[in-house]
Amino acid sequence: MGPAVGGFCGAERAVLVRLPLPAGEVTPFPLLVGTASFVPDLGYAVPPGEWAMTVELELSDRRRVRTASLPLRVI
């Protein structure tokens, strides 16, 4: 996993979403994906292409877990 090159920059409403989920179960969840560049050399937006992303989740016991790298296509 490399450094973060982009994300969402701006105001967010209701960023805390609680999803009660028993261990071992699967559920879809809302995810805001942004392409604002955090790297000046890339310009103001992450350029089109094949990228990867990870998602960090905070569990009810305050542990943070990160997903495996997920493919992301910017068009």
C-alpha positions, -999 to +999 in steps of 0.1 A: +000+000+000+014+034-010+007+068+003-028+085-001-029+105-033-065+117-031-098+117-014-128+139-006-122+175+005-152+194+016-181+196+040-197+164+051-231+158+068-237+129+091-202+114+087-208+089+116-228+060+103-233+031+128-241-003+113-248-029+139-234-061+125-229-095+143-195-111+138-192-131+106-220-113+089-218-092+057-236-060+049-233-032+023-224+003+037-223+038+023-189+050+011-179+084-001-152+082-027-135+115-037-108+122-064-095+155-051-057+153-053-036+155-022-004+155-044+004+188-061+022+171-090-010+154-099-030+186-102-063+194-086-078+159-092-065+123-093-060+117-131-080+090-149-066+055-147-065+024-126-059+031-089-065+012-057-081+022-024-084+010+011-112+017+036-105+022+073-134+012+097-136+020+134-152-008+154-174-004+184-144-014+207-124+015+191-102-008+171-095+004+135-093-022+107-084-016+071-097-034+041-074-051+016-066-030-014-097-025-036-095-016-073-107+019-083-111+031-119-112+069-123-127+079-157 
